[in-house]
Amino acid sequence: MSMMHQRGLACGPLAGRRFFSMEEVVLALAAVVMGVIAVMSVLPVGLNANRDAVALATASNAADFLLHHMAEEMSADPAVAEALPARRPLVADGTAWSRRPLGSSGRLRVLFATDDVNAEFDPATHRNGLFRVEQITHTGGKDFVGDLVMWAELSEPQVTGRMVSLHVEVSWPATLPYDNRRKEIYSFSSFIGRAD
């Protein structure tokens, strides 16, 4: 009986199988933990890169919006180009921003510096070239807040019009001192016909 019992064990489903030792299990767990730690250490780098890319895209969209808005204004009234500063203006602390946006595109709002926060934008009176961009979340918070400064370079007037180069510097985030912000400059040139 004893021989049959041993033979039954040798022929059973667990016969010939090798089980993992405790050392092998610990080594496998250590390898998995090291892999998870490596992935988790790369995650913040990827999140920061994604945040920076979104901020750069928002800055670019705001500059594009402002440049094209002012180009349209200049097409309707060439004197708008002369209302913009000839040099890059500076944003001062405590600047009052309009409650009514110069324009908005989706969740992106462009405000302008003004003494009267309820005023509508008028290029004839708002000549400082100072703007603010805000990207609003679906809950009403602000994902992005930056300052835009705009200036224009005008060529000598010709018989048919003049060449105008518009420049916009976007700096963000607006909560930091100016020297610590990221800055990008965008430009747009257009020929503006004479008003007759």
TORPA-4810 file (N, C-alpha, C, O; in nm, 3 decimals):
<nodes>
NODE_1_0.082_-0.117_0.000_0.000_0.000_0.000_0.087_0.125_0.000_0.055_0.225_-0.064_M
NODE_2_0.193_0.117_0.069_0.281_0.230_0.075_0.341_0.261_-0.062_0.360_0.377_-0.096_S
NODE_3_0.371_0.158_-0.140_0.428_0.176_-0.273_0.327_0.239_-0.367_0.365_0.325_-0.447_M
NODE_4_0.203_0.201_-0.362_0.099_0.258_-0.447_0.075_0.404_-0.410_0.050_0.489_-0.497_M
NODE_5_0.084_0.431_-0.282_0.061_0.568_-0.240_0.171_0.660_-0.294_0.143_0.771_-0.338_H
NODE_6_0.295_0.614_-0.291_0.405_0.694_-0.346_0.393_0.708_-0.497_0.418_0.815_-0.553_Q
NODE_7_0.353_0.600_-0.564_0.337_0.605_-0.708_0.224_0.701_-0.745_0.235_0.770_-0.847_R
NODE_8_0.117_0.707_-0.667_0.007_0.799_-0.693_0.052_0.945_-0.683_0.008_1.029_-0.761_G
NODE_9_0.138_0.973_-0.591_0.188_1.109_-0.580_0.278_1.144_-0.697_0.274_1.256_-0.748_L
NODE_10_0.356_1.051_-0.737_0.448_1.077_-0.846_0.375_1.098_-0.978_0.426_1.166_-1.067_A
NODE_11_0.256_1.040_-0.993_0.181_1.053_-1.117_0.076_1.162_-1.111_0.007_1.185_-1.211_C
NODE_12_0.060_1.232_-0.999_-0.045_1.333_-0.983_-0.015_1.461_-1.061_0.091_1.473_-1.123_G
NODE_13_-0.110_1.559_-1.057_-0.095_1.682_-1.134_0.020_1.771_-1.088_0.066_1.856_-1.164_P
NODE_14_0.066_1.754_-0.966_0.175_1.836_-0.918_0.310_1.769_-0.931_0.413_1.824_-0.890_L
NODE_15_0.309_1.653_-0.989_0.434_1.577_-0.999_0.529_1.647_-1.097_0.485_1.686_-1.205_A
NODE_16_0.652_1.662_-1.063_0.754_1.717_-1.150_0.753_1.870_-1.159_0.836_1.928_-1.229_G
NODE_17_0.661_1.935_-1.091_0.657_2.082_-1.096_0.753_2.139_-0.994_0.773_2.084_-0.886_R
NODE_18_0.810_2.249_-1.031_0.902_2.319_-0.942_0.832_2.445_-0.894_0.782_2.521_-0.977_R
NODE_19_0.826_2.469_-0.767_0.764_2.587_-0.710_0.869_2.696_-0.693_0.989_2.668_-0.683_F
NODE_20_0.821_2.825_-0.689_0.914_2.936_-0.670_0.959_2.939_-0.525_0.882_2.913_-0.433_F
NODE_21_1.084_2.970_-0.509_1.135_2.985_-0.372_1.103_3.127_-0.324_1.069_3.214_-0.404_S
NODE_22_1.115_3.148_-0.195_1.087_3.279_-0.138_1.183_3.384_-0.194_1.142_3.499_-0.214_M
NODE_23_1.308_3.349_-0.219_1.405_3.443_-0.275_1.364_3.487_-0.415_1.377_3.604_-0.449_E
NODE_24_1.314_3.395_-0.496_1.270_3.429_-0.631_1.148_3.522_-0.628_1.138_3.614_-0.708_E
NODE_25_1.058_3.497_-0.536_0.940_3.583_-0.524_0.982_3.724_-0.482_0.932_3.821_-0.538_V
NODE_26_1.073_3.736_-0.388_1.121_3.867_-0.342_1.192_3.940_-0.456_1.172_4.060_-0.474_V
NODE_27_1.275_3.870_-0.532_1.345_3.933_-0.645_1.245_3.981_-0.752_1.262_4.090_-0.807_L
NODE_28_1.144_3.902_-0.781_1.042_3.942_-0.881_0.966_4.066_-0.833_0.944_4.159_-0.910_A
NODE_29_0.926_4.068_-0.705_0.858_4.185_-0.650_0.947_4.308_-0.652_0.901_4.418_-0.681_L
NODE_30_1.076_4.291_-0.622_1.170_4.404_-0.624_1.181_4.460_-0.766_1.186_4.581_-0.783_A
NODE_31_1.185_4.373_-0.867_1.193_4.419_-1.006_1.066_4.496_-1.045_1.075_4.599_-1.112_A
NODE_32_0.950_4.448_-1.004_0.824_4.516_-1.034_0.820_4.652_-0.965_0.781_4.752_-1.026_V
NODE_33_0.861_4.657_-0.839_0.860_4.784_-0.764_0.955_4.883_-0.828_0.921_5.001_-0.841_V
NODE_34_1.073_4.839_-0.869_1.168_4.929_-0.934_1.111_4.982_-1.066_1.131_5.099_-1.099_M
NODE_35_1.042_4.899_-1.140_0.978_4.944_-1.264_0.870_5.047_-1.239_0.861_5.147_-1.311_G
NODE_36_0.788_5.024_-1.137_0.682_5.120_-1.103_0.742_5.252_-1.058_0.693_5.358_-1.096_V
NODE_37_0.847_5.248_-0.978_0.913_5.370_-0.932_0.972_5.446_-1.051_0.963_5.569_-1.056_I
NODE_38_1.032_5.375_-1.146_1.089_5.441_-1.264_0.980_5.511_-1.345_0.999_5.624_-1.390_A
NODE_39_0.867_5.445_-1.363_0.756_5.506_-1.438_0.700_5.626_-1.363_0.671_5.728_-1.424_V
NODE_40_0.686_5.614_-1.232_0.632_5.724_-1.153_0.726_5.844_-1.150_0.681_5.958_-1.141_M
NODE_41_0.858_5.821_-1.158_0.951_5.933_-1.159_0.949_6.009_-1.291_0.983_6.127_-1.293_S
NODE_42_0.911_5.944_-1.400_0.902_6.009_-1.530_0.769_6.083_-1.546_0.761_6.176_-1.626_V
NODE_43_0.668_6.044_-1.473_0.535_6.103_-1.486_0.533_6.255_-1.462_0.473_6.325_-1.543_L
NODE_44_0.596_6.309_-1.356_0.595_6.455_-1.339_0.662_6.529_-1.454_0.618_6.638_-1.490_P
NODE_45_0.768_6.472_-1.510_0.835_6.536_-1.624_0.739_6.546_-1.742_0.732_6.650_-1.808_V
NODE_46_0.666_6.440_-1.768_0.568_6.442_-1.877_0.454_6.539_-1.850_0.409_6.608_-1.942_G
NODE_47_0.407_6.546_-1.727_0.300_6.639_-1.692_0.347_6.784_-1.707_0.272_6.869_-1.756_L
NODE_48_0.471_6.814_-1.664_0.524_6.949_-1.679_0.541_6.986_-1.826_0.512_7.099_-1.866_N
NODE_49_0.588_6.892_-1.905_0.604_6.918_-2.049_0.469_6.943_-2.113_0.456_7.030_-2.200_A
NODE_50_0.368_6.868_-2.073_0.233_6.887_-2.126_0.178_7.024_-2.085_0.119_7.094_-2.167_N
NODE_51_0.197_7.062_-1.958_0.151_7.193_-1.911_0.218_7.306_-1.988_0.152_7.402_-2.027_R
NODE_52_0.350_7.294_-2.011_0.423_7.397_-2.085_0.376_7.406_-2.229_0.367_7.515_-2.285_D
NODE_53_0.348_7.292_-2.291_0.300_7.292_-2.429_0.162_7.356_-2.440_0.136_7.431_-2.535_A
NODE_54_0.075_7.329_-2.344_-0.059_7.390_-2.345_-0.047_7.541_-2.324_-0.117_7.617_-2.390_V
NODE_55_0.041_7.585_-2.234_0.060_7.729_-2.210_0.115_7.798_-2.334_0.072_7.908_-2.368_A
NODE_56_0.210_7.735_-2.401_0.266_7.794_-2.523_0.161_7.803_-2.633_0.155_7.902_-2.705_L
NODE_57_0.078_7.701_-2.645_-0.030_7.705_-2.745_-0.131_7.815_-2.712_-0.180_7.883_-2.802_A
NODE_58_-0.162_7.832_-2.584_-0.255_7.938_-2.543_-0.195_8.075_-2.573_-0.264_8.163_-2.623_T
NODE_59_-0.067_8.093_-2.543_0.000_8.221_-2.572_-0.002_8.249_-2.722_-0.028_8.362_-2.764_A
NODE_60_0.027_8.148_-2.800_0.027_8.163_-2.946_-0.111_8.198_-2.999_-0.125_8.285_-3.085_S
NODE_61_-0.214_8.132_-2.947_-0.351_8.161_-2.990_-0.392_8.303_-2.952_-0.458_8.371_-3.030_N
NODE_62_-0.353_8.348_-2.833_-0.386_8.484_-2.790_-0.317_8.587_-2.878_-0.379_8.686_-2.919_A
NODE_63_-0.189_8.565_-2.907_-0.116_8.659_-2.993_-0.177_8.661_-3.133_-0.193_8.768_-3.192_A
NODE_64_-0.210_8.544_-3.185_-0.271_8.536_-3.318_-0.404_8.611_-3.321_-0.433_8.686_-3.414_D
NODE_65_-0.485_8.590_-3.219_-0.614_8.658_-3.210_-0.595_8.809_-3.209_-0.662_8.881_-3.283_F
NODE_66_-0.504_8.858_-3.123_-0.484_9.003_-3.110_-0.426_9.063_-3.238_-0.471_9.169_-3.281_L
NODE_67_-0.327_8.996_-3.298_-0.268_9.048_-3.422_-0.373_9.060_-3.532_-0.379_9.162_-3.601_L
NODE_68_-0.453_8.957_-3.549_-0.553_8.960_-3.656_-0.668_9.056_-3.626_-0.724_9.117_-3.716_H
NODE_69_-0.703_9.068_-3.498_-0.806_9.165_-3.461_-0.761_9.307_-3.496_-0.837_9.384_-3.554_H
NODE_70_-0.637_9.340_-3.459_-0.587_9.474_-3.487_-0.566_9.496_-3.637_-0.585_9.607_-3.685_M
NODE_71_-0.529_9.392_-3.710_-0.515_9.405_-3.856_-0.650_9.436_-3.919_-0.659_9.517_-4.012_A
NODE_72_-0.756_9.373_-3.869_-0.890_9.404_-3.919_-0.930_9.547_-3.885_-0.989_9.617_-3.967_E
NODE_73_-0.898_9.591_-3.762_-0.927_9.729_-3.723_-0.853_9.827_-3.813_-0.909_9.929_-3.853_E
NODE_74_-0.725_9.796_-3.846_-0.647_9.885_-3.931_-0.700_9.887_-4.074_-0.693_9.989_-4.142_M
NODE_75_-0.752_9.774_-4.119_-0.811_9.771_-4.254_-0.933_9.862_-4.261_-0.955_9.929_-4.362_S
NODE_76_-1.011_9.864_-4.155_-1.129_9.950_-4.152_-1.091_10.096_-4.129_-1.154_10.186_-4.185_A
NODE_77_-0.988_10.119_-4.048_-0.945_10.256_-4.018_-0.792_10.257_-4.007_-0.739_10.216_-3.904_D
NODE_78_-0.720_10.303_-4.111_-0.573_10.302_-4.108_-0.513_10.382_-3.993_-0.397_10.361_-3.959_P
NODE_79_-0.588_10.473_-3.933_-0.535_10.552_-3.821_-0.513_10.467_-3.697_-0.441_10.509_-3.606_A
NODE_80_-0.572_10.349_-3.691_-0.553_10.260_-3.576_-0.406_10.226_-3.559_-0.357_10.215_-3.447_V
NODE_81_-0.335_10.208_-3.670_-0.193_10.173_-3.664_-0.113_10.282_-3.593_-0.020_10.252_-3.519_A
NODE_82_-0.149_10.407_-3.615_-0.078_10.518_-3.552_-0.113_10.532_-3.405_-0.041_10.599_-3.330_E
NODE_83_-0.223_10.471_-3.362_-0.264_10.478_-3.222_-0.184_10.382_-3.134_-0.182_10.397_-3.012_A
NODE_84_-0.117_10.284_-3.196_-0.038_10.188_-3.117_0.099_10.248_-3.084_0.152_10.326_-3.163_L
NODE_85_0.156_10.212_-2.971_0.289_10.263_-2.936_0.394_10.220_-3.040_0.379_10.116_-3.104_P
NODE_86_0.499_10.302_-3.055_0.606_10.271_-3.150_0.712_10.182_-3.086_0.795_10.125_-3.156_A
NODE_87_0.712_10.170_-2.953_0.807_10.084_-2.881_0.730_9.991_-2.789_0.614_10.015_-2.757_R
NODE_88_0.797_9.885_-2.746_0.734_9.788_-2.658_0.699_9.855_-2.526_0.787_9.901_-2.453_R
NODE_89_0.568_9.859_-2.493_0.528_9.918_-2.365_0.553_9.820_-2.250_0.574_9.701_-2.272_P
NODE_90_0.549_9.873_-2.129_0.570_9.791_-2.009_0.440_9.782_-1.931_0.368_9.881_-1.918_L
NODE_91_0.412_9.663_-1.878_0.295_9.644_-1.792_0.336_9.679_-1.650_0.435_9.627_-1.598_V
NODE_92_0.259_9.766_-1.588_0.288_9.808_-1.450_0.199_9.728_-1.354_0.089_9.686_-1.390_A
NODE_93_0.249_9.708_-1.233_0.166_9.646_-1.129_0.047_9.736_-1.103_0.059_9.858_-1.108_D
NODE_94_-0.066_9.677_-1.075_-0.186_9.754_-1.044_-0.259_9.805_-1.168_-0.347_9.890_-1.156_G
NODE_95_-0.225_9.753_-1.286_-0.296_9.793_-1.408_-0.440_9.746_-1.399_-0.465_9.632_-1.360_T
NODE_96_-0.533_9.833_-1.434_-0.676_9.797_-1.433_-0.712_9.737_-1.568_-0.680_9.794_-1.673_A
NODE_97_-0.778_9.622_-1.565_-0.816_9.553_-1.688_-0.966_9.563_-1.708_-1.044_9.562_-1.613_W
NODE_98_-1.006_9.573_-1.833_-1.147_9.586_-1.868_-1.226_9.464_-1.822_-1.172_9.353_-1.813_S
NODE_99_-1.352_9.486_-1.794_-1.441_9.373_-1.765_-1.498_9.318_-1.894_-1.536_9.201_-1.902_R
NODE_100_-1.504_9.403_-1.995_-1.555_9.360_-2.125_-1.437_9.323_-2.212_-1.349_9.405_-2.237_R
NODE_101_-1.434_9.200_-2.260_-1.318_9.159_-2.340_-1.314_9.229_-2.475_-1.417_9.261_-2.534_P
NODE_102_-1.193_9.251_-2.522_-1.171_9.300_-2.657_-1.231_9.200_-2.753_-1.288_9.235_-2.856_L
NODE_103_-1.218_9.076_-2.718_-1.275_8.968_-2.796_-1.254_8.838_-2.722_-1.176_8.831_-2.627_G
NODE_104_-1.324_8.737_-2.765_-1.306_8.606_-2.705_-1.319_8.501_-2.814_-1.389_8.518_-2.914_S
NODE_105_-1.250_8.393_-2.790_-1.252_8.281_-2.883_-1.261_8.155_-2.799_-1.161_8.111_-2.742_S
NODE_106_-1.379_8.097_-2.790_-1.398_7.981_-2.704_-1.380_8.023_-2.559_-1.452_8.110_-2.509_G
NODE_107_-1.285_7.961_-2.492_-1.259_7.993_-2.352_-1.150_8.098_-2.335_-1.111_8.130_-2.223_R
NODE_108_-1.100_8.153_-2.445_-0.993_8.251_-2.442_-1.050_8.392_-2.446_-1.126_8.425_-2.537_L
NODE_109_-1.013_8.476_-2.347_-1.060_8.615_-2.343_-0.940_8.707_-2.346_-0.840_8.683_-2.279_R
NODE_110_-0.950_8.814_-2.425_-0.846_8.916_-2.430_-0.905_9.046_-2.374_-1.001_9.100_-2.428_V
NODE_111_-0.846_9.094_-2.265_-0.889_9.217_-2.200_-0.790_9.328_-2.234_-0.680_9.299_-2.281_L
NODE_112_-0.826_9.452_-2.211_-0.737_9.564_-2.240_-0.723_9.651_-2.116_-0.813_9.657_-2.033_F
NODE_113_-0.608_9.720_-2.105_-0.583_9.809_-1.992_-0.662_9.937_-2.013_-0.663_9.994_-2.122_A
NODE_114_-0.729_9.981_-1.907_-0.815_10.099_-1.919_-0.837_10.161_-1.782_-0.823_10.095_-1.679_T
NODE_115_-0.872_10.288_-1.783_-0.909_10.356_-1.658_-1.053_10.323_-1.618_-1.086_10.319_-1.500_D
NODE_116_-1.137_10.300_-1.719_-1.279_10.268_-1.696_-1.300_10.120_-1.729_-1.305_10.082_-1.846_D
NODE_117_-1.312_10.036_-1.627_-1.320_9.891_-1.648_-1.446_9.849_-1.722_-1.452_9.736_-1.771_V
NODE_118_-1.545_9.935_-1.732_-1.668_9.902_-1.804_-1.669_9.954_-1.948_-1.768_9.936_-2.019_N
NODE_119_-1.560_10.017_-1.992_-1.554_10.076_-2.126_-1.544_9.968_-2.234_-1.493_9.858_-2.210_A
NODE_120_-1.592_10.002_-2.351_-1.572_9.919_-2.471_-1.436_9.957_-2.530_-1.391_10.070_-2.514_E
NODE_121_-1.373_9.864_-2.599_-1.243_9.894_-2.660_-1.262_9.992_-2.775_-1.345_9.971_-2.863_F
NODE_122_-1.182_10.098_-2.773_-1.181_10.197_-2.879_-1.035_10.228_-2.910_-0.967_10.289_-2.827_D
NODE_123_-0.985_10.187_-3.028_-0.843_10.208_-3.058_-0.803_10.356_-3.058_-0.685_10.387_-3.046_P
NODE_124_-0.899_10.445_-3.073_-0.865_10.588_-3.072_-0.830_10.636_-2.932_-0.752_10.731_-2.918_A
NODE_125_-0.885_10.574_-2.828_-0.858_10.618_-2.691_-0.769_10.521_-2.613_-0.697_10.564_-2.524_T
NODE_126_-0.773_10.394_-2.645_-0.690_10.295_-2.575_-0.562_10.275_-2.655_-0.552_10.185_-2.738_H
NODE_127_-0.466_10.361_-2.628_-0.344_10.365_-2.709_-0.222_10.307_-2.638_-0.111_10.320_-2.689_R
NODE_128_-0.239_10.246_-2.524_-0.122_10.201_-2.447_-0.065_10.069_-2.492_0.048_10.036_-2.455_N
NODE_129_-0.137_9.990_-2.572_-0.086_9.863_-2.622_-0.078_9.754_-2.518_-0.006_9.655_-2.537_G
NODE_130_-0.150_9.768_-2.406_-0.145_9.669_-2.298_-0.272_9.585_-2.298_-0.383_9.637_-2.301_L
NODE_131_-0.253_9.453_-2.294_-0.365_9.360_-2.297_-0.336_9.246_-2.200_-0.222_9.224_-2.160_F
NODE_132_-0.440_9.174_-2.164_-0.427_9.056_-2.079_-0.508_8.944_-2.141_-0.617_8.966_-2.192_R
NODE_133_-0.452_8.823_-2.136_-0.523_8.706_-2.188_-0.553_8.614_-2.071_-0.471_8.593_-1.981_V
NODE_134_-0.675_8.559_-2.074_-0.717_8.462_-1.973_-0.782_8.344_-2.044_-0.865_8.361_-2.133_E
NODE_135_-0.743_8.225_-2.004_-0.811_8.106_-2.053_-0.896_8.054_-1.938_-0.845_8.020_-1.832_Q
NODE_136_-1.027_8.050_-1.961_-1.123_8.016_-1.857_-1.156_7.867_-1.864_-1.177_7.813_-1.973_I
NODE_137_-1.161_7.800_-1.749_-1.199_7.660_-1.745_-1.351_7.649_-1.755_-1.421_7.749_-1.747_T
NODE_138_-1.400_7.527_-1.773_-1.545_7.507_-1.782_-1.615_7.537_-1.648_-1.736_7.556_-1.645_H
NODE_139_-1.539_7.540_-1.539_-1.598_7.572_-1.408_-1.581_7.720_-1.372_-1.623_7.762_-1.264_T
NODE_140_-1.521_7.798_-1.460_-1.506_7.941_-1.435_-1.371_7.982_-1.379_-1.346_8.101_-1.361_G
NODE_141_-1.282_7.886_-1.351_-1.148_7.919_-1.305_-1.060_7.963_-1.422_-1.105_7.966_-1.537_G
NODE_142_-0.937_7.997_-1.392_-0.845_8.043_-1.496_-0.728_7.946_-1.508_-0.650_7.929_-1.414_K
NODE_143_-0.716_7.883_-1.626_-0.604_7.793_-1.653_-0.476_7.870_-1.683_-0.366_7.826_-1.649_D
NODE_144_-0.493_7.984_-1.747_-0.379_8.058_-1.800_-0.409_8.207_-1.789_-0.517_8.252_-1.828_F
NODE_145_-0.315_8.283_-1.736_-0.327_8.429_-1.732_-0.191_8.485_-1.773_-0.089_8.456_-1.710_V
NODE_146_-0.192_8.565_-1.878_-0.068_8.624_-1.927_-0.092_8.768_-1.971_-0.206_8.810_-1.992_G
NODE_147_0.016_8.841_-1.984_0.009_8.979_-2.031_0.059_8.986_-2.174_0.155_8.919_-2.212_D
NODE_148_-0.009_9.069_-2.254_0.031_9.093_-2.392_0.063_9.241_-2.406_-0.013_9.326_-2.360_L
NODE_149_0.175_9.272_-2.468_0.206_9.410_-2.501_0.222_9.417_-2.653_0.285_9.331_-2.714_V
NODE_150_0.163_9.521_-2.711_0.163_9.533_-2.857_0.222_9.667_-2.898_0.196_9.769_-2.834_M
NODE_151_0.301_9.665_-3.002_0.354_9.788_-3.059_0.360_9.771_-3.210_0.353_9.660_-3.263_W
NODE_152_0.372_9.885_-3.280_0.368_9.883_-3.427_0.487_9.960_-3.483_0.527_10.063_-3.430_A
NODE_153_0.542_9.906_-3.590_0.645_9.976_-3.667_0.580_10.015_-3.799_0.527_9.930_-3.871_E
NODE_154_0.585_10.144_-3.830_0.521_10.195_-3.950_0.628_10.241_-4.050_0.723_10.309_-4.013_L
NODE_155_0.610_10.203_-4.175_0.700_10.252_-4.279_0.658_10.394_-4.317_0.552_10.442_-4.275_S
NODE_156_0.740_10.459_-4.394_0.704_10.592_-4.445_0.582_10.579_-4.534_0.571_10.483_-4.611_E
NODE_157_0.490_10.674_-4.525_0.370_10.667_-4.610_0.408_10.674_-4.759_0.492_10.753_-4.800_P
NODE_158_0.343_10.591_-4.836_0.360_10.590_-4.981_0.232_10.644_-5.044_0.137_10.677_-4.974_Q
NODE_159_0.231_10.651_-5.173_0.114_10.703_-5.244_-0.008_10.615_-5.217_-0.119_10.665_-5.200_V
NODE_160_0.014_10.482_-5.214_-0.100_10.391_-5.200_-0.124_10.344_-5.057_-0.227_10.282_-5.030_T
NODE_161_-0.032_10.372_-4.965_-0.050_10.327_-4.827_0.084_10.312_-4.757_0.181_10.378_-4.794_G
NODE_162_0.089_10.226_-4.658_0.213_10.203_-4.585_0.218_10.061_-4.530_0.116_9.995_-4.512_R
NODE_163_0.339_10.017_-4.505_0.362_9.885_-4.447_0.358_9.898_-4.295_0.418_9.989_-4.238_M
NODE_164_0.287_9.808_-4.230_0.276_9.809_-4.084_0.320_9.672_-4.032_0.271_9.569_-4.078_V
NODE_165_0.412_9.673_-3.938_0.453_9.551_-3.869_0.404_9.558_-3.726_0.443_9.647_-3.650_S
NODE_166_0.318_9.466_-3.690_0.266_9.458_-3.554_0.345_9.354_-3.477_0.378_9.247_-3.531_L
NODE_167_0.376_9.384_-3.354_0.450_9.291_-3.268_0.374_9.274_-3.138_0.321_9.370_-3.082_H
NODE_168_0.369_9.151_-3.091_0.305_9.121_-2.962_0.401_9.035_-2.881_0.449_8.932_-2.928_V
NODE_169_0.427_9.078_-2.759_0.502_8.996_-2.665_0.403_8.941_-2.563_0.328_9.016_-2.501_E
NODE_170_0.402_8.809_-2.548_0.318_8.745_-2.448_0.410_8.697_-2.336_0.511_8.631_-2.361_V
NODE_171_0.376_8.732_-2.212_0.454_8.686_-2.097_0.359_8.619_-1.999_0.250_8.669_-1.972_S
NODE_172_0.402_8.506_-1.945_0.317_8.431_-1.853_0.402_8.350_-1.757_0.519_8.324_-1.784_W
NODE_173_0.343_8.309_-1.646_0.214_8.346_-1.588_0.220_8.486_-1.529_0.325_8.530_-1.480_P
NODE_174_0.108_8.556_-1.535_0.102_8.696_-1.492_0.119_8.711_-1.341_0.142_8.821_-1.292_A
NODE_175_0.109_8.601_-1.268_0.126_8.607_-1.122_0.271_8.622_-1.080_0.299_8.659_-0.966_T
NODE_176_0.363_8.593_-1.171_0.506_8.605_-1.139_0.558_8.743_-1.175_0.499_8.812_-1.258_L
NODE_177_0.669_8.786_-1.114_0.732_8.911_-1.159_0.775_8.896_-1.305_0.805_8.787_-1.352_P
NODE_178_0.777_9.009_-1.376_0.802_9.007_-1.520_0.931_8.933_-1.557_0.933_8.856_-1.653_Y
NODE_179_1.039_8.953_-1.481_1.167_8.892_-1.514_1.165_8.739_-1.500_1.249_8.672_-1.559_D
NODE_180_1.071_8.684_-1.424_1.064_8.539_-1.403_0.966_8.469_-1.495_0.949_8.348_-1.486_N
NODE_181_0.901_8.543_-1.583_0.801_8.484_-1.672_0.865_8.428_-1.799_0.976_8.465_-1.837_R
NODE_182_0.792_8.338_-1.861_0.830_8.294_-1.996_0.775_8.397_-2.093_0.664_8.448_-2.074_R
NODE_183_0.852_8.428_-2.197_0.812_8.532_-2.293_0.829_8.482_-2.436_0.927_8.414_-2.468_K
NODE_184_0.734_8.517_-2.520_0.742_8.488_-2.663_0.697_8.612_-2.739_0.605_8.681_-2.696_E
NODE_185_0.761_8.640_-2.851_0.723_8.753_-2.936_0.671_8.700_-3.068_0.731_8.612_-3.130_I
NODE_186_0.558_8.755_-3.111_0.494_8.720_-3.237_0.479_8.846_-3.319_0.456_8.955_-3.265_Y
NODE_187_0.493_8.832_-3.451_0.484_8.949_-3.539_0.395_8.919_-3.658_0.374_8.804_-3.697_S
NODE_188_0.344_9.028_-3.716_0.256_9.019_-3.832_0.275_9.146_-3.913_0.269_9.256_-3.857_F
NODE_189_0.299_9.134_-4.042_0.316_9.252_-4.128_0.203_9.257_-4.229_0.156_9.155_-4.279_S
NODE_190_0.161_9.380_-4.256_0.051_9.398_-4.350_0.066_9.533_-4.419_0.121_9.628_-4.363_S
NODE_191_0.018_9.540_-4.541_0.016_9.666_-4.613_-0.120_9.726_-4.594_-0.222_9.663_-4.625_F
NODE_192_-0.124_9.847_-4.544_-0.249_9.916_-4.517_-0.265_10.027_-4.621_-0.182_10.117_-4.632_I
NODE_193_-0.373_10.018_-4.696_-0.400_10.118_-4.798_-0.439_10.251_-4.737_-0.484_10.258_-4.623_G
NODE_194_-0.421_10.358_-4.815_-0.457_10.491_-4.767_-0.607_10.508_-4.760_-0.681_10.456_-4.844_R
NODE_195_-0.650_10.580_-4.659_-0.792_10.614_-4.650_-0.816_10.736_-4.736_-0.746_10.836_-4.723_A
NODE_196_-0.914_10.729_-4.822_-0.943_10.843_-4.910_-1.068_10.914_-4.866_-1.109_11.012_-4.929_D
</nodes>
